[in-house]
Every structure is written in structure tokens, then in C-alpha cells.
Amino acid sequence: MKKIALLVSALLLPMGSMAASYTIDPNHTYPNFKIDHLGFSTLHGRFGKTTGKLHLDQAKGTGSVDIVIDVASVDTGFKKRDDHLRSPDFFNAVEFPEITFKSTNVTFQGKGATVVGDLTIMGVTRSVTLAVASINCGVHPFSKKQVCGFDATTQLKRSDFGIKYALPAVGDTVSLEIEVEATKD
């Protein structure tokens, strides 16, 4: 979720001095999460459908990101659990079909960035900070298009977004990582 902001910062740094817009590649962008499961193990999952836009201006050191995650695309590898995650107990995918992130500030630091933005889950919006250690940009070897990629990470409390089912047995702290690739428009 917070990971979305990381996309913007990652694309801004290594590009030329001209402002540019990028489209998130839905086939190579995966928000992943992990959470404590009953104190016995760590549950891993991901969202399979992500869309969004980035606008980057390296010369000015500015950027913006607008990301949308399809809640129904949650996948933990177990259908019954995925259906439960889509239910009102967790994400309530029928009433709240999207998780969104809109950046409010991008700060570049060396080869990486910090992206702050508004994350909305189940109609609740909170400010989150995404850390991007390294942004990698260049010409894609197959498509020959300009592409940028990075991994963004953060931690959040699901209870801050109204997801309180099975607390404290199922952890409150969620680790989030987004592997992102975006193509210059």
C-alpha cells in the first residue's frame, strides 16, 4: 500500500532532466505483504492487479504517483483464505474494491527515495511513508522502451484502516513490499 509511493520516486531520479510520465506495468508490479499468523508462522500474500501513473521531473526533483490496487486480486495461495480476505471481516472487496495511494511528497536520497502519500484502504485514509533503496532505469532489452524499476517497503497497522478481525491472534503489523516496473509514456 505504502509501496505505491515508492514507484514515483524510483522513476524520477535516473531519468533525463525532462519531465516525464510513466505507466505502471501491471504484469511486472506486485504489492506483497506478510503478517504474523497466530504466532506460529508468517502469512505471505500479494495483489495480482495494480495500475497507476507516475510523473517525474528529475531536474526539479519532484514527482507524483497515483496507484490503484484491485482488492479482489488478493492471493495467498489458498482460495478459502483469499475469499475470507475479500469478505467484510478483512478488505470488504464488494464495498471497497480498490486500495489507492496518492503521493504528497517525494524526496530523493542518493540512488533511492522516500515517498510520503495518502493510502486508502476500506474508505480510511492514512499518511504512509515508503522507502526505496535503489531506483533502476534504462532501456528494456526486449521492448526497447524506457523503463524504471524499484522495490518499495513500509510497515503499517491494519487496525489503523479498520481491519480488526482476529486481533491480536492474527498480527496487526503488516510488512508491505512493492516490486514495481513502469514504462515511459
SULZI-V572806 format. One record per residue. PHI is phi in whole degrees, 0 to 359 (none if undefined). PSI is psi as a letter, one per 20 degrees, with the letter a starting at -180 (none if undefined). D_LAST is the distance of its C-alpha to the last C-alpha in Angstrom with 1 decimal. Layout:
phi=PHI psi=PSI d_last=D_LAST
phi=PHI psi=PSI d_last=D_LAST
This chain:
phi=none psi=g d_last=23.5
phi=292 psi=h d_last=23.5
phi=302 psi=h d_last=21.3
phi=298 psi=g d_last=18.3
phi=297 psi=h d_last=18.5
phi=297 psi=h d_last=18.5
phi=300 psi=g d_last=14.9
phi=298 psi=g d_last=14.0
phi=296 psi=h d_last=16.5
phi=295 psi=h d_last=15.7
phi=276 psi=h d_last=12.3
phi=292 psi=g d_last=13.7
phi=301 psi=f d_last=16.6
phi=278 psi=j d_last=15.9
phi=278 psi=r d_last=13.1
phi=293 psi=a d_last=14.1
phi=281 psi=i d_last=15.7
phi=275 psi=q d_last=12.9
phi=291 psi=q d_last=11.2
phi=212 psi=q d_last=7.6
phi=249 psi=q d_last=5.7
phi=227 psi=q d_last=5.2
phi=247 psi=p d_last=6.4
phi=299 psi=p d_last=10.0
phi=276 psi=o d_last=11.2
phi=293 psi=i d_last=14.4
phi=273 psi=i d_last=16.2
phi=227 psi=k d_last=16.2
phi=231 psi=p d_last=16.6
phi=223 psi=o d_last=20.2
phi=290 psi=p d_last=22.0
phi=244 psi=q d_last=25.5
phi=220 psi=q d_last=28.7
phi=215 psi=q d_last=32.4
phi=209 psi=q d_last=35.5
phi=296 psi=p d_last=39.2
phi=245 psi=n d_last=40.9
phi=62 psi=j d_last=44.5
phi=77 psi=j d_last=45.2
phi=261 psi=h d_last=45.4
phi=205 psi=r d_last=41.9
phi=249 psi=p d_last=38.2
phi=273 psi=p d_last=36.2
phi=248 psi=q d_last=32.6
phi=204 psi=r d_last=30.0
phi=207 psi=r d_last=26.3
phi=248 psi=p d_last=23.9
phi=270 psi=i d_last=22.3
phi=231 psi=o d_last=19.6
phi=226 psi=p d_last=17.0
phi=230 psi=r d_last=13.9
phi=164 psi=r d_last=12.0
phi=228 psi=q d_last=9.5
phi=233 psi=q d_last=9.7
phi=233 psi=p d_last=9.9
phi=232 psi=p d_last=11.4
phi=223 psi=n d_last=13.7
phi=296 psi=h d_last=15.9
phi=300 psi=g d_last=18.2
phi=272 psi=i d_last=19.2
phi=69 psi=k d_last=19.2
phi=236 psi=r d_last=17.5
phi=189 psi=r d_last=14.9
phi=212 psi=q d_last=14.7
phi=216 psi=q d_last=14.1
phi=223 psi=o d_last=14.8
phi=238 psi=q d_last=15.8
phi=230 psi=p d_last=17.9
phi=248 psi=p d_last=20.3
phi=280 psi=o d_last=22.3
phi=301 psi=h d_last=25.9
phi=296 psi=i d_last=27.4
phi=274 psi=j d_last=25.4
phi=300 psi=p d_last=27.7
phi=214 psi=o d_last=29.3
phi=248 psi=j d_last=32.3
phi=88 psi=j d_last=33.6
phi=219 psi=o d_last=36.4
phi=305 psi=g d_last=36.1
phi=298 psi=g d_last=38.9
phi=292 psi=g d_last=37.5
phi=299 psi=g d_last=34.0
phi=298 psi=h d_last=35.6
phi=294 psi=h d_last=37.5
phi=297 psi=h d_last=34.4
phi=282 psi=i d_last=32.9
phi=284 psi=r d_last=36.2
phi=299 psi=i d_last=37.3
phi=297 psi=h d_last=38.9
phi=238 psi=e d_last=35.5
phi=275 psi=i d_last=32.1
phi=50 psi=m d_last=33.4
phi=298 psi=h d_last=30.5
phi=290 psi=g d_last=32.0
phi=280 psi=h d_last=32.2
phi=232 psi=m d_last=29.2
phi=287 psi=i d_last=26.7
phi=228 psi=q d_last=23.8
phi=253 psi=p d_last=23.6
phi=236 psi=q d_last=21.2
phi=222 psi=p d_last=20.2
phi=231 psi=p d_last=19.1
phi=291 psi=q d_last=19.3
phi=240 psi=i d_last=21.9
phi=198 psi=p d_last=22.0
phi=234 psi=p d_last=20.3
phi=236 psi=p d_last=22.6
phi=270 psi=p d_last=21.9
phi=221 psi=o d_last=24.9
phi=60 psi=c d_last=25.0
phi=271 psi=i d_last=22.4
phi=244 psi=a d_last=22.1
phi=197 psi=r d_last=21.7
phi=241 psi=p d_last=23.3
phi=239 psi=p d_last=21.4
phi=253 psi=q d_last=23.6
phi=192 psi=r d_last=22.8
phi=263 psi=o d_last=24.3
phi=258 psi=p d_last=24.6
phi=242 psi=p d_last=26.0
phi=229 psi=p d_last=28.1
phi=53 psi=k d_last=30.6
phi=78 psi=j d_last=30.2
phi=255 psi=p d_last=31.1
phi=249 psi=p d_last=28.9
phi=224 psi=q d_last=29.5
phi=282 psi=p d_last=28.0
phi=227 psi=q d_last=27.0
phi=240 psi=p d_last=26.0
phi=253 psi=p d_last=23.8
phi=254 psi=p d_last=24.6
phi=240 psi=o d_last=22.1
phi=285 psi=h d_last=24.3
phi=207 psi=p d_last=21.8
phi=247 psi=p d_last=18.1
phi=237 psi=p d_last=17.1
phi=232 psi=q d_last=14.1
phi=170 psi=a d_last=13.9
phi=273 psi=p d_last=13.2
phi=296 psi=p d_last=13.6
phi=293 psi=h d_last=17.0
phi=259 psi=g d_last=16.5
phi=278 psi=i d_last=13.0
phi=66 psi=j d_last=12.8
phi=263 psi=q d_last=9.1
phi=289 psi=p d_last=8.7
phi=226 psi=q d_last=9.8
phi=235 psi=q d_last=11.8
phi=218 psi=q d_last=14.7
phi=189 psi=r d_last=17.8
phi=244 psi=p d_last=20.7
phi=245 psi=q d_last=21.6
phi=226 psi=q d_last=25.2
phi=195 psi=r d_last=27.5
phi=230 psi=q d_last=30.7
phi=214 psi=r d_last=31.6
phi=257 psi=p d_last=34.7
phi=296 psi=h d_last=34.2
phi=296 psi=h d_last=37.2
phi=296 psi=h d_last=35.3
phi=252 psi=j d_last=33.2
phi=84 psi=j d_last=36.4
phi=264 psi=n d_last=36.3
phi=243 psi=j d_last=39.9
phi=302 psi=p d_last=41.1
phi=67 psi=j d_last=43.4
phi=286 psi=q d_last=43.3
phi=266 psi=j d_last=44.6
phi=303 psi=g d_last=45.1
phi=267 psi=p d_last=41.4
phi=308 psi=q d_last=39.8
phi=266 psi=h d_last=38.3
phi=278 psi=p d_last=36.0
phi=246 psi=p d_last=32.7
phi=269 psi=p d_last=30.8
phi=237 psi=p d_last=27.1
phi=223 psi=p d_last=24.6
phi=237 psi=p d_last=21.0
phi=269 psi=p d_last=19.5
phi=236 psi=p d_last=15.7
phi=228 psi=p d_last=12.9
phi=221 psi=q d_last=9.2
phi=250 psi=p d_last=6.3
phi=296 psi=p d_last=3.8
phi=289 psi=none d_last=0.0
